Amino acid sequence: MVAPSGAGKLAFVLHGALGSGQNFGRFIQKLAGARPEYRYALVDLRHHGHSSGAPAPNTLASCAADLSELARSLGAEPDVLIGHSFGGKVALEFARQGLGSKLEQLWVLDSLPGEHLSPEDSEITRVIAAVRAVPMPAESRRAVVEHLMQQSGLSSGLSEWMATNLKREGELYTWLFDVDAIEALMQDYFSVDLWPFLEAGRERPEIQLVVAERSDRWTPELRQRARALPPSTRVVYRELPNSGHWVHVDNPEGLLAMMGESLA
């Protein structure tokens, strides 16, 4: 939790697949400096980070229900949801179910709301396959990084990032997450279509739909579909310049300026 003194509002921050709440830690520290009226809960979604053991089914709906349970445990409902990639679609599902009575705004960061027709071609599918191929337990983090790079062809940056998902058990290392559960979550993520929710009229929450200029997720057709949503949907379409999918890494200052100005 990032909680500036005197903060009265609450924002849940939701990471992408195979990430954890800590992924947005540095960015949220800066956002808290710009918008100190919020407490920011850096959530570990089910089967990610230190959130393990959640029962099936592993679906977007289950993730949304987990957020509702988190709100009950905190004794406060979120005013804002900030979600990147997989987390952005969880945020949309939470709003679609009407689980947050105080929810005023969503920030959906480079997250496709619709079905993914070719999930086998997606980066996350390739990464899951690479994770499955790593012999476990491993002798060291470096051994895992080298296997991901040399045997599976992942980039050095992505391989190093994946190594943050390792935990030490004695002298060896294993994955923090349950790969089968993650795969089930992604199958649901690829199959759920939330365009009808985006296209419906509403009074709240407002939906800030942020698409990275260089995103490989958003085709020109999908961008045009989002731009064409009428004002009654309360969807605000934005493009973040000079950024690929990892918006908080590629252009953190641009994203910070955008959110600092327009956070509810």
C-alpha positions in Angstrom: 0.0 0.0 0.0 1.3 3.5 -0.9 -0.6 5.8 1.4 0.3 9.5 1.5 -0.6 11.2 4.8 -4.2 12.3 4.8 -5.3 10.3 1.7 -9.0 9.8 1.7 -9.7 8.0 -1.5 -8.6 4.4 -2.5 -7.2 3.1 -5.8 -6.6 -0.5 -6.7 -3.6 -1.0 -9.0 -3.8 -4.3 -11.1 -0.7 -5.7 -12.9 -0.6 -7.8 -16.0 -0.2 -11.5 -16.5 2.8 -13.1 -14.9 3.5 -9.9 -13.0 2.8 -8.7 -9.4 1.8 -5.6 -7.5 5.4 -4.5 -7.2 5.6 -4.0 -11.0 4.0 -0.6 -10.6 5.7 0.4 -7.3 8.0 3.0 -8.7 5.4 4.6 -10.9 2.8 4.7 -8.2 5.2 6.4 -5.8 5.5 9.2 -8.4 1.7 9.3 -9.0 1.1 9.5 -5.2 3.4 12.5 -5.2 1.2 14.2 -7.8 -2.1 12.9 -6.5 -1.7 12.4 -2.7 -5.4 12.3 -2.0 -5.4 8.6 -2.9 -4.2 5.5 -1.1 -2.9 3.0 -3.7 -3.2 -0.7 -3.1 -0.7 -2.6 -5.2 -2.7 -5.8 -5.7 -1.3 -9.3 -6.3 -4.0 -10.9 -8.5 -4.7 -14.5 -7.8 -1.8 -16.9 -8.5 0.5 -14.0 -9.0 3.2 -12.6 -6.6 2.3 -13.7 -3.0 -1.4 -14.4 -3.8 -1.5 -18.2 -4.0 -3.9 -21.0 -3.5 -7.1 -19.4 -4.8 -9.7 -22.1 -5.7 -10.9 -22.7 -9.2 -12.4 -21.5 -11.5 -9.6 -19.2 -12.5 -11.4 -16.6 -14.5 -11.8 -12.8 -14.9 -15.0 -13.1 -12.9 -13.1 -14.8 -10.0 -10.4 -12.1 -10.1 -13.2 -9.5 -9.8 -14.7 -11.3 -6.9 -11.3 -11.4 -5.2 -11.1 -7.6 -5.5 -14.6 -7.3 -3.9 -13.3 -9.5 -1.0 -10.2 -7.4 -0.7 -12.4 -4.3 -0.4 -14.3 -5.9 2.4 -11.1 -6.9 4.2 -9.8 -3.3 3.9 -13.2 -1.9 5.0 -13.2 0.5 2.0 -14.3 0.2 -1.6 -12.1 1.5 -4.4 -12.9 4.9 -6.0 -10.6 4.1 -8.9 -9.2 0.9 -10.6 -5.9 1.2 -12.5 -5.2 -2.0 -14.6 -2.5 -2.8 -17.1 -3.0 -5.5 -19.8 -4.6 -8.5 -18.0 -5.3 -6.3 -15.0 -7.1 -3.8 -17.2 -9.6 -6.5 -18.3 -10.1 -7.5 -14.7 -10.9 -3.9 -13.9 -13.5 -3.9 -16.7 -15.0 -7.1 -15.5 -15.3 -5.7 -11.9 -17.1 -2.7 -13.3 -19.3 -4.8 -15.5 -20.5 -6.8 -12.6 -21.3 -3.6 -10.6 -19.2 -4.7 -7.7 -17.9 -1.3 -6.6 -20.6 1.0 -5.4 -18.1 3.9 -5.1 -16.3 3.2 -8.3 -15.9 6.5 -10.3 -13.2 5.8 -12.8 -11.2 3.0 -14.5 -7.8 3.4 -16.1 -7.4 0.6 -18.6 -3.8 0.6 -19.8 -3.1 -1.1 -23.1 -5.6 -3.8 -22.5 -7.7 -5.4 -25.2 -11.4 -5.5 -24.1 -12.4 -8.2 -26.7 -11.6 -11.7 -27.7 -8.2 -12.7 -28.9 -8.8 -14.8 -32.0 -5.2 -16.2 -32.1 -4.0 -16.6 -28.6 -1.3 -19.1 -29.7 0.4 -16.1 -31.4 0.4 -13.9 -28.3 3.5 -13.0 -26.3 2.0 -14.4 -23.0 1.3 -17.8 -24.6 4.9 -18.0 -25.7 6.2 -17.0 -22.3 4.0 -19.6 -20.6 5.5 -22.2 -22.9 9.0 -21.0 -22.0 8.2 -21.1 -18.3 7.0 -24.7 -18.6 10.3 -25.7 -20.3 12.5 -24.4 -17.5 13.7 -27.4 -15.4 12.6 -26.9 -11.8 13.8 -26.6 -9.2 16.7 -24.4 -10.5 20.1 -23.9 -9.1 20.1 -20.1 -9.5 18.2 -17.2 -10.9 20.9 -16.8 -13.5 20.4 -20.4 -14.7 16.7 -19.6 -15.2 17.5 -16.4 -17.1 20.0 -18.2 -19.4 17.5 -21.0 -20.1 14.8 -18.6 -21.0 17.1 -16.7 -23.4 19.1 -19.6 -24.9 16.4 -22.3 -25.1 13.2 -20.3 -25.5 14.5 -17.2 -27.3 13.1 -14.7 -24.9 14.8 -11.3 -24.8 17.3 -10.6 -21.9 14.9 -7.9 -20.5 11.9 -10.2 -20.5 14.0 -13.1 -19.1 15.3 -11.0 -16.3 11.8 -9.8 -15.5 10.5 -13.3 -15.4 13.2 -14.2 -12.8 11.6 -11.8 -10.4 8.8 -14.5 -10.1 11.2 -16.9 -8.5 11.2 -17.9 -4.8 14.0 -19.5 -2.9 13.4 -22.9 -1.2 16.5 -23.9 0.6 19.4 -23.7 -1.9 17.1 -23.9 -5.0 14.6 -21.8 -6.8 11.0 -22.4 -8.0 8.3 -20.3 -9.5 6.1 -18.2 -7.3 3.0 -18.9 -9.4 1.0 -21.9 -10.4 1.6 -22.2 -14.2 -1.6 -24.3 -14.7 -3.7 -21.7 -12.9 -2.1 -18.8 -14.9 -2.8 -20.6 -18.2 -6.5 -21.0 -17.1 -6.7 -17.3 -16.3 -5.3 -16.5 -19.8 -7.6 -18.8 -21.6 -10.5 -16.9 -20.0 -8.9 -13.6 -20.7 -8.6 -14.5 -24.4 -12.2 -15.7 -24.6 -14.2 -13.0 -22.8 -15.6 -10.2 -24.9 -16.2 -6.9 -23.0 -16.8 -4.7 -26.0 -20.6 -4.8 -25.3 -19.9 -3.4 -21.8 -17.7 -0.6 -23.3 -20.3 0.2 -25.9 -23.2 0.6 -23.4 -24.3 3.9 -22.0 -23.6 4.7 -18.4 -23.4 7.4 -15.8 -20.3 5.9 -14.1 -17.7 4.8 -14.0 -15.8 6.9 -16.5 -13.4 4.7 -18.4 -10.0 6.1 -19.4 -8.9 3.7 -22.3 -5.2 4.3 -22.7 -3.6 2.7 -25.8 0.2 2.8 -26.4 1.2 4.4 -29.7 3.4 1.5 -30.6 1.2 -1.2 -29.0 1.2 -4.5 -30.9 -2.1 -5.5 -29.2 -4.2 -2.8 -30.8 -4.8 -3.0 -34.6 -5.9 0.2 -36.5 -9.4 -1.3 -36.7 -9.6 -1.8 -33.0 -8.3 1.7 -32.4 -11.0 3.2 -34.7 -13.7 1.1 -32.9 -12.6 2.6 -29.6 -12.4 6.2 -31.0 -15.9 5.8 -32.3 -17.5 5.1 -29.0 -20.2 7.8 -28.3 -20.0 10.2 -25.3 -22.9 8.3 -23.6 -20.4 5.4 -22.9 -18.2 7.7 -20.9 -15.2 6.1 -22.5 -12.3 8.5 -23.0 -9.9 7.2 -25.7 -6.2 8.2 -25.3 -3.0 7.3 -27.1 0.2 7.4 -25.1 3.0 8.6 -27.4 6.5 7.0 -27.6 5.4 3.8 -25.9 4.9 0.2 -26.5 2.8 -2.2 -24.4 4.8 -1.5 -21.2 3.4 2.0 -20.7 4.8 2.6 -17.2 8.3 1.6 -18.4 8.4 3.0 -21.9 6.9 6.5 -21.2 6.3 6.8 -17.4 6.5 10.6 -17.5 3.9 10.8 -20.2 1.6 8.4 -18.4 2.2 10.3 -15.1 1.2 13.6 -16.7 -1.9 12.0 -18.2 -3.0 10.4 -15.0 -2.0 13.3 -12.7 -4.2 15.6 -14.7 -7.2 13.4 -15.2 -7.4 11.0 -12.2 -10.9 11.4 -10.8 
